[in-house]
Amino acid sequence: METWCRLAWSSLVILLLLQTLNQGRSDFHSLGGRAAFLRSGGKAVRIRIAGPVAQQGVYDFPSGTTQLGAIKLTVPGRSDISPESVAASPVLTGGEVVTVDEIAARNDVITVTSMHARERMLLGVRLEPNNMDMDDWESLPGIGPALAKRIVEYRQNNGGYCSLEDIATVPGIGKKKFLGISKYF
């Protein structure tokens, strides 16, 4: 009985080890030509693909990936996207939501928006202070509605653009609070 238990445990450990080693190395064609996830070595940009596509979700693409390149990699059967159009489309920087509509008619409507701050923080995507609204600022720890409003007003009163360091000068953001939120930028 003891030998049988050791054999069962050893087999389980080997199976788990093989599964761990094989994770991320699935054959693309065994998935029916659909990418379930992408891994990239080096610097990556994290993007969410949305809309009526087979493989919605969050993907890590290599730095320099364009909007059409991301769609071609994640939407199966897109042989109509030429390499020239992929190269000419805008480069993704990370934290975008690429929504593809009307795929069946091949007259795709592609919209690119920014992820909300909560989603970006959850996924480890850096925040951009110039793209944040009051709700985004309020999602940061220690920032309430009044302080979020002061930050947005500061940005509007100073040309619409500011750096993270400029935020430190807004009344109500002390050194400790600034250090606490700066890790998200």
N, C-alpha and C positions, 0 to 999 in steps of 0.2 A: 504494500500500500504506500509506503514512504517513497519508494522509487517511482511509483506512478505519479505522485504529487510533484516530485522534483521534475519529472519529465513534462508534466502539464505546465508548471510555472516557467520552465525553461522555454517551452514552445511559445507561451504567451509573451515572454520577454523578447524573443526573437521576432515574433510577428509585429510587436509594437516598434521594435527597432527598425525593421524593414519599412514599416509604414512611415516612420519619421524620416528615414533616409530618402524615401521616394517622394515625400511631400514636395509639391511644386515641380515635379518632373513628369507629370502626366503627358501622355502622347496627345497632341492637339487633335489628331484625327479620331482618337477613341472617344472624344467628346462630341462627335458628330460635326467637327469643323468649328465648334464654338469655343471661345476662350472663356474658361470659368474664372480665371484670375491671371494676372501677369506679374512676373517678378523681374526686376531689373537690377543689375549690378551697378553700383555707383549712385550718382545723384538721380533722384526720381522726383516726379511731380505727381501729386495725388489728385485725382479727378473723379467726379461721380458722373456716370452715364445714366441718363433717364429717358423716359418716353416709352413708346410701344416697341421696345427692342427685346430680343430674347434674353440677353445677358445684362440686365440693369445691375448697377452696383458701383462700388468704389474700386478704382484701379490705380496702381502705381505704374506710371509710364516713364520711360527714360527722359531725362531733361532734353528739351528741344522738340518733343512730340507736338505735332500740329493738331488742330481740331479734326480735320478729315482723317489724319493718320490714326487718331484715337478711335474714330468711328469705324474705320476699315479694320482695325484690330479687334473690335468688340462686337460688331454687327456681322453675323455670318452672311455669306453670299454677296458681298459688296465688290464684285469684280468691275463694276461700272465706275469706280473711283480710280482715276488715273494717277500715276506717280507725280505728274506735273501739277495736278490740282491739289494733291496732298502737300507738296512742297510750297505751293502758293498760299495755302490757308494759314491763318494766324497761329502762332506758337502758344501753347498752353503754359501757364506759369505756376499752376498749382492752386487748389481751392476752388476751381470752377465746377459748375454743373453744366454739362453739355447735354441738352435735350434735343432729341431727334424725333420729329413728327412726320406723318404721311409717308412712311417707308414703302407701303404697298404700291403707291402710285409712282415711286421713284422721283417724285418732285419733293424732295426732302426740305423741310423747314428746320433749320438748326438754330437754336438759341443758346447763348452762353451767358450764364449768370454767375454770381459769386455765392458760394456756400455761406450760410449764416454763421456767425461767430461761434455759436455753441457746437455746430457740427465740425467746424474747422479745429476748435480746441480739442474735441473728442478724438479727431483723426490725426492730431499732431501737425496740422497745417498752420503755418505762421499767419497771424493776422496782419492786415494792412490798415493803418489808422485812417487813411484817406477814403477808404471804401466802407467805413462802418457808420451805421445809423445809431439812433438812440437805443434801440432794442439790443443791438450788438454790444454797445458799451455796457449796458446793464447786465449782460450775461457774464461779464468779468467779475471775479470775486472782489467785494468791497466797493463796487460802483453801483449806486442807486439811481433812481430817476432824476433827481436834482443834479447830481454830479454828471451824469450822462448828458443832460441838457447843456450844462456849462461847457463840456468838452466840445459838443457839436457847435455851439455858438462861438466858441473860441476859434474853431477851424473856419467857420463862415466869416467871421470878422477879420480874419488874417489871410485872406486870399484863397480860401478853400483847400489849401494843402498845408500839411504840417508833418513834422517828424515826430517820432516817439518822444524825443527829448523835449519838444515843445509842449507835450501833454503834461510834463512835470511842472510847468509853470501855471497850470490851471488851478485856481483856488479850490482847496479841498483835497488835492492830491499831494500828500506828503511823501517823504523819502521812502518810508516803509511800504505804502500803498503802491508807489511807482515801481519799486523793486518786485513787489508781488505780482503785478500785471505784466511787467516787461518780459517775463519768460514766454509769453504767448505771442510775442512779436519777433 
